[in-house]
Amino acid sequence: MSRRYLSMAVCLLAGWTLYGHEAVAAAKTLRVASVQLEVTPDLGRNLNRIETGIREAAAADARVVVFPETALSGFSEAAIEALDWTTLNTAMDTIAALAKELDCYVIYGSATLSPHEKPYNSAIVVGPDGKEIFRYHKSFPENWFEPGERLALFEIDGIPATVIVCHDSRYPELVRIPVMAGARICFYISYEINEIVSALRKQEGYRAQLIARAAENNIWVVQSNGYGPLGGAESLSLGESRMVDPAGVVVAQAPALKDALLVYDLHPREASRHNALRSAEGKMLGPLLEAGVEELKGRLNALDISKAAPEEKGNQVRLALMQAVPEKWNLEKNFDTFLYYLDEARNAQIFITPECWLDGYSAADKTSTPERLSDVAQDPAASPYLARVAQEARERKMWICFGFSARLNGNLYNTAGLWNEQGELAGLYHKTHLQTHDLQYAPGPALSPFPTPWGPVGIMICADRRWPETARALRLQGARLILNPTYGMHHYDNQRWMRTRAFENQCFIAFTHPEQGLVLNPRGDIQASQYTTPGVLVCDIDLSEAKEDNHLQDRRPDLYGPLAERGKFKE
């Protein structure tokens, strides 16, 4: 390997330790099952067939079970228009529960809601703990679906993998870039629907595409293809699901137009990725592909992606800090952006938006008046936006800290609401320390953390962090984690403030700003950070690191009487 090539590989994979050779060495084989089935517009029938397929694959000791494109929802435009999304979500929960029951990974296709007018055509990856690991949206879908905006990269038992959907296979870059970033397996879910004559004519081409994706990248390719007619008998998909090894050899293939179960033991270490990695040396393609890898890393935010999703209770917590600049006064656009970034959270348990996200912190706008601000402020009991936040928290089984301007009891507040994983409002925190433009708001009446499965969690908003007493009051009430939605300053001095707040209180602080994400640990170190690039900073923390010794135990409250006194400083 040339020095230049080695250097580039190291740069590309910096921070992605899970994708080194050591990570895959532990898994010598991976038994994968591809379930070939008929894709129908009947959601109930599809779900029953998926359940049967998972059980059959688990009985064959498969660790991963793969189903076709839109295997759950159905594919046709009419089927998608007729979908009952509540029923679909319940069906998705059933699949997740079965994955947990049988201790296997499940990859399947379904329509899913998007923040746009049309839904996505998605590939959903569920882990053996029943939690969703990744959701990829078809990049080149039919016109009744919304195109996806990101590539796929996730892990199966420590083995990096990617996924594409049907027509995406015609675009080699959708596989090449994830492979350069570490993927050793490409899961390919499809429903290759064509008019009968075209289906027969394209038969060899479909086979050739899979072989090419495997051989040109030196990876495993696993296909699950749906079969059967679409609507009338004029169009159909043949099936013929395949598995291809890193040399481009088809090692398993299902028959045409029949239900089938392919089971094969993949050997991840045979996926050398040699051809893909060598492309980084090309004078023309190298810089372009490198830029693509960097974009993928930025999208997924590789920090701690190698860790398994933490347990729902205890000390392990996965945080997701949303980083994007909202548009002042534009509730619809800002809420759509929030929904978009929820999909980037990667099994996070607590998702945090910046301060006053919904209205874009309109109070800071020069045109803001109390009357205009009142028009965009939300009544927590009646707001359709906040009802949707609750719905997202419930459906995603995620706690959400959401910033907005609140209208309560005749007052306006700068508020962060906290919804639990059941979609219930755990509490509202109103900003307590107000300055300049914030004077349109009423000051919050209390500094009280909220009960969560991880113990009390505190919230302080933006400038609240300037006063040491804010974080200290929350910490003394048991908060080992303080969420800090903000909109204002995020300069270098801010790092010193935040590191000090975390260090002096021996706690974690999640500073969430439109242009910066920052997670501080109890030692005062920056555990994770992300600057300027819109996205989501995902970080796993261990709350057991938040000790209650030295700084806190050695305090002298008997000397601190002046802290509680109001009024001016004494001369």
N, C-alpha and C positions, 0 to 999 in steps of 0.2 A: 504494500500500500504506500503510495507516495505521501510525502510529508504534507503537501498541499491538501490531498484528499483526506488524510487523517485529521488535519486541522479543521477542515470544513465539517467533517462528520461530528467532531467534538462540539463545534459551535452550534450545529443544527440540533444536537441532542442535549445541549446544556439544560439541566434542570429536569431531564426526562429519564432519570436513572432506571425507571422501571423498564425501559425499552433496551437496556443493554443485554449482553449475552447471558449474564448471571440470572436475569429475571425469568428467562424462558427455560433455563437449564433444569429447573425444578419440575417442569411439566414435560416429561419425555413423550407422552402421547396425550391426545385430546380426542375422546370419542364424540363424534358429531353425528347427529341424525338429521336428514333432510326429509321433510314430510311433503309429499306431492298430493294435492287434493284439488277437488273441483271448487272454483271460486263462484259463489252464488250471491244473489241480492238478498238472501234470507239470513239476517244476522244471527238468529237463534240457531239455525242449522249450521252455519259456519262455526259458531262457538262450540257446539257439540262435537263437531269434527276435529276442531283444534284440541279440545280436552282429550278426546280419544287418542289423537296423535301424540300428545305429551305423555300420556300414560304408556302407550306402546313403546315410545322411545326410551322412557325411563326404565321400563322392563328390560330393555336391551342394554341397560347401563350407559346410555348416552348422557354426557355432561351438558351438551348443547343441543337444543331442538330448534330447527329452523322451518318457518312456514312461508308461503308465497306472499307476494304483493297483494295488499287489500284482502288478505285471507279472512279477516274478521268482518270488515265493514261491507264488503262487496266493492266492485270496481266501477260499474257503469255510472254515467251521469245521473240517470234516474234513481239508482240505488242511493247515491250520495245525497241527492236532493230530498229523498224520503227518510233519511236517517233520523232516528230519535237519539239525540246526543246523550241524554241521561242514561238510556238503556245501553248505549255503546260504552259509556264510562263504567257502568256496572259490569259489563262483560270484560272490560280490561282489568278490573279488580279481580274478577274470577280467574283470569289467566295468571295474574301475579300471585294469587293465593296458591294456585296449583304448582307454580314454579317453586314456591317456598315449601310446600308440602312434599314435593318429590326431589327437592334439593338439586335443581338443574337451572341452567340458563335457557331462556326462551326468546327467540327473535322472530317477530311476526310483522305482517303488514296490515295497516288500517288507515282509513281517513282519520285525521285529527283536526281539531279546531285550530284556527290561526287568528292572529289579530287583524287579518285582512278580510275582505269580502268572501273569498273562497277558502275552503279548508286545504290542509296539506295532504299529500299522499306520503305516508310516513312508514319508516321502519322503526319498531320499538324494541329495545333490548332490555330484558328484565333479568335481574340476578337471582341466584338461589336463595336470597333472603327476601324475595318478593318485591324488592325495590327496583324502580326503573333506573337503569344505568345510563342509557343514552337514547335520544330520539333524533333520527335523521329524516329530513324531508327531501323527497325526490327533487333533484335539481332541474330535470327536464320533463315535467309532467304533462298530462293531457290538459286541455284548456279549461276544464272544470275544476282543476286544482291550482293552488298557489305554488309557485316555484320555491324551493328551499334556498337558504342563504348561507349554509355552512357545510363543510366537509365533516366526515365522521372519524373519530378516533376514540377508542375505549379499550378496556381490557377484559379478557376472559381468563380467570385463574392466573393472572399475571402475564398473559400473552396478549400483546397489543393486536388489535384488530380494527377493521373498518367495515363499512357496509354501503352498498349502493342499491338502487331500485331500478330494475328493468332497463328502460331506454338510456339510463345513465351509463350503461356499459359501453356505449358508443364513444364515450369521451374519456380517453385514457388518463387524463390528468386527475380525474376524480378519485382514481386509485393510486396513481403514481405519487402524488404529494403525501397522502397519509402513510404510504409505505416508506417514503423517505424519512418521515417523522417517526417510524417505528413499526407500523402494522406488518404482521406476518401472515394474517389470514384476511381474505376479503369475503364477506358473506354477501351473496347476490340474490335478492328476492325479486321475483318477477311474475308477470302474467302476460305472456307474449301474445297478445290478442291480435289477430289479423284476419282478413278475408281468407277463405280456405285456400285459394290458389296461392296467395302471398305467404301464408303460413308454411306451405310445403316448399315454396321457392326459397324462403329464408331459413329453412331448417339447418342447413350446413353453416350458414353465416352466424347464427346464434351460437352454435357449437364452437365455431372458430373464435368468436369474440372472447369466450371464457378461457379458451386455451391461450389466447394472446395475452389476456390480463395476467394469467398465472406465469407464463414463460417470460414475458418482458419485465416482470417484477421479481421473479423467483419467489413466489408466495403460493400458499394454498388458496384455492377459490372453491367456495361451497355455494351451490345454487339450490334454491327451492322454487320451482316454477308451478304456478297454477295451471289447470287444464280445463277444457270444456268450452261450450259456446257462450257467446255474449249476446243476450237478447234472442234473436232468431238463430237459425242454423248457418247463416251466411258467414259468421266470424267465429273463430275459435283459437284457443291456445293448445298446443300439442302436449305440453308437459316436458318429458325427457329431462328431468332435473339431473344435475351432474355434480361430481366432485373432481377437481383437477389438482394434480400435485405441482410443486414448484418448477418441475422440468417441462410442464405443459402436457403431461400425460393424463388422460381421462381415466381415473381409477374406479369410478362407479357411475352408473347411469340408469335412470328409471325408464320404464317403457312409456310409450305414448298413450295418452288418453286413458290412464288408469290411476287409481289410488296406489301410492307406493311409499315405502319407507326405506330410505338408503341409510345405512349405518357404516361408518368408516373411522378407523383410528388415524388421525392426523399426527404427524411428527413435526412439531413447531420448529425444532432446531434445523430441519432440512430447508426451511424457508430462509435462505441466505440473504435475500433482498439485493444480491450482488448487482444485477443489471440496473435496478432502481437507484442504488447509491452511486453507481458509477456515472449516472447521468449528471451528477453534481459537478463532474469534471469538465463537462462540455463548455466550450467558450461561449456559445450562444445560449444554450438551454440552462446551463448551470445557474447563472444569476436569476433567471426567471423562476426556476423551480425552487431555488433557495428562498426567494421572496414569497412563494406560495407556502412553503413550510413555515416561515415566520408568521405569515398571516394565520395559518392554521393554529399555531401555538398561541398567538394572540387571542384568537377566538375562543379557544378552549381553556386558556390560562392554565398551563400545565402544572402549576403549583399544587403539589400533593395529589395529583390525579392518580398516583400509584396506590394510594390508600383505599382500602375498602370503605364503603359507606359506614359511618359510625352507627352505633346502637341508638335507639330512640331515646333512651334514658341513661343517666350516669354522667360521666365526666367528658365523654367524647362528643364534640359538637362540630358540625360542618357549617360554616358561615358562607353566605354569598352576598357580596357587597356590590350593588349595582352602580355602574359608572357611566353616566350619559348626561348631556346638557338638555334640560327641558325647554320648552317654548313657553314664554310667559303668557298666561291667560288661555292657553289652548288645552283644555281639559281632554278632549277626544284624542288628540295626537299624543299627549303625554301618557295617557292611559294605554294606548296601543303600544307605545314604546315599552312601558312597564310589562305588558303581556309578552312582548317579544323577548325581553331579557329574562323573564321567568324560565323560558326554555333553555337558557344558558346555565342554569343553576346547578346542574349535575348532582342531583340527590342531596342538595343542601337541606339542612333542617331549619335554618333561620335565614330569611332573605330580607335585606335592608335596602330601602331606597334613600336617596338624598332628601334633605329638608324640603318640606312643602312641594313634593314632587308633582302632585296632581295639577296644581295651578302654575307651576314653574316659578315658585317663590315670587308671585306677582307683587307682593308688598314692597319689594325693592325697586319696582319699576317707577320711573318718574311720573307716570300718569296715574299711579295708584291713589285711590281715595278710599276711605272706609266704606263708602257706598258701593264703589265698583268692586272692592275686595269682597264685600258681603255677597255679591252676585256669584262669585266663584267658590265661596266657602261652602262646606258641606255639613248638612245635619247628619250626624252619625247614625241616627235612627231611621233616616229616610233616603239617604243617598244611594242611587243605583250603582255608582262607582264603587262605593265601599261595600255594597252587597256583593259586587263581583269580586272584590278582594277576598271577602269571606269565602266565596265559592272556590276561588283558586286555591286558597289555603286548604280547604277541605278536600278538594279533588287531588291536590298534589301532596297532601299529608305533610304540610310544611307550615312553619310559623312565619308570618310575614309582618315586618315592621314597615308601615306605609305612611309617608309624609303628606300632609294636606293642611289647608286652612279650614278650621272648624267653626261652625256657628252654633253656639250653645247658650241657652238662657239669656239671650239678648247680647251676648258678647262674642267677639271674634278671637280665636286662639290659633297660635302657630303650634300645630299638633302632630304627633306621631302616634298612630294607632298600632296596637299589637294584637294580631289574630292568631289563634292557636291552630293546630293541625286538624281540629274538628270544624274549623271555620267560625269559631266563637270569638267574640271580642274579649280578649284577656284584660284590656285596659287602654286608656288614653292618657298620654303624657302631654302636657301643655308647657311650652317653653317658659322657663321661669325668669331668665335674665334678658330684659328687653332693652334695645338701644335704637336710636334714630328711626329708620323706617319701620322697625318692629313695634313702634309705639301705637300703631293702628290696632295692635292686638292687646288683649288683656293679659297680664302676667299669670302664669300657671300658679296654682295654690299649693303644690306639694312636690316633694322629691321622694317618691316611693317606688321601689322596684316592684316588678310583677312576678307572681309565682309561675314557674315553668317546670317541666320535667327535669331540668338541670339545676334547680334551685332558683333563687331570686335573680332576675335579670333587670338591670337598670337602663333607663334611657335619659340622655341629655341631648339637647338640640343646639348645634352650632356654637354660638358664643357662650353657652352655659359652661363650656369646657375651660373658659378663661379663669373661672373662679375655683380655686382648689376645693372649696367647701362642697361644691356640687358633687364631684366624683366621690369625695370622702363620705358625704352623707349617704350616698347609695351603697358604698362599700361597707359601711358600718351596719347597714341593714341586710347584709349577707350577699350582695351582688358580686359574684366573681367575674361577671361579664357585663360590660356597659356598652350599649349601642349608642353611637353618636352620629345621627343623620345631620348633615350640614350643607350649607351652600356657599358660605363665605370663604375666608382665606385658607389657602392650602400650600403656603410657601414653606421654605426650609425652617423658619422659626416655628412653624406649626408642629413640625416633627419633634422639636425639643419640648414643646408644651405637652404633646400627647405622650411622648416617652416618659416624661416626668409624672404625668397623671397615672400612668399604668404602674410605674416603678414605686411611687410613694404609697399607692393603694394595693400593690401586689395583686393586680387583676388584669384581665384582658379588656381591651377597648377596640371596638370596630368603628373606625372613622370613615364615614361614607359620604363622599363629595362628588359632584358631577364630573370633576376632572382628576380625582385621585381616590384610590382605595388604600386604606392603611390599617393593618391589624397589629396592635401592640401587645406584647406579652408581659407577664408579671415581673420580668427582669428589666423591663424598660427597653427591650429590644424590638426592632421592627421584624415581626414574624413573616409578614407578607405585605407587598405593596404593588400598586399598579398606577401608572401615570398616563395621562393624556389620551390613551387609546380607549375608545368606548368599549364597554364589555362588562363582564362580571368577574370580580376577584373572588375566587373560591379558596377557602383556607380551613383546614381542620385544626381544631385547638383541643387541648386537654385541660379541663378546668381544675384537675387535681394539682396543677402547677400553681394555682392561685392560693398561696399559703396565708396563714394568719399569724405569722411570727414577727419577730423584730419590729418592723415599721408600725405594725398595728398593735401588737401586744405591749410594746414599750412606750406607748403614748402616755401623756400626763393630762388627762381631761380636767384635773383639779386646777390647772393653770390656764385653761382656755376660756374662762368666763367672758373676756372681751369679744370673743368670736360671736357670741350670741347677742351682743349689744347693737342696737340700731343707731343711726345718726352719723355725724361727721367724725373724722379722726380727731382724737384728742391731741392738743398741742403739747 
